[in-house]
Amino acid sequence: MGFRLANVEGRAVLVLGDDYYDLEQACDGRISSDPMAALAACDQLAGIAARLSDRAPTGPIADAKLGPPSPRPTNSFGIGLNYRNHAVESGMPIPDAPLVFAKFPSCIAGPNDDVALRSDFVDYEGELVAVIGKTAKDVATDDAWAYVAGLCVGQDISDRPTQFTATPPQFGLGKSFDTYGPIGPVLISPDDLPDRDAMELTCSVNGEVRQKDSTGDLIFDVPTLVSYLSGILTLLPGDVIFTGTPGGVGAFQNKLLRDGDVVTTTIEGLGTITNRCVRASDHPRADFLPEQMKPLLAGK
Ligand code: ZN
């Protein structure tokens, strides 16, 4: 038996059925209310979750204002070109090692937060997100799931001008604007999922399906990514890995995000995050049009 962990207004809660239970109260103060402390204590959460039915719920989860399940990760990673159909649409070779970039932790946002667009060339990327639960260094692939606290849904919102503004391209800043990393709604432990290795991912904009794939099509799956990253640096509880996006991003079909657009991202078994786009001030390179996007945006 596993657990379902969420962040309600900055406090860690466990979700059972339609209700949530304040974690600090449910464990009689043994774990603090900070969601980061809950992640560091994730070995204890299944046991606490198993005894929740003896307690009165704090409230219905449907009415709660959710924050990101890991609000302040030490490290936050994105993986590029990790589905074959996205590598193909990008005109890039299939990578033979993970293509890793930083999504700076300050971009992490709640599952239903607004996204502040800072240019007219901002894209959606629906992704499976893995959150680390145990300090991981030089972990073998076969052991890697034991270091994952849980999985959730994420959006790797991407400002294409910033991504391609320098040569060679540097992805980190373009994917790290404030609000560009919404995650949630709930972090579900791997052993609480019927098939953690293959779940259907769908991303829609204003109800139109743009991306639909199975997380089983990941080139480098979650255990491989945890093993690879832990061989380079020490992964810490709460660290976040955006595992990459399937084909269907907006840049290659001239369907970039606009003021008022609603991005809905669902992974079977993990739930849905919904993010409304709000056009904000231009960033310093907002008018820069990446060379590879010019043919597609001709006439814009
Ligand atoms: Zn991505």
Residues whose N, C-alpha, C, O or C-beta is under 5 A from the ligand:
A	BS01	ZN	I79 E125 D156 G244 T245
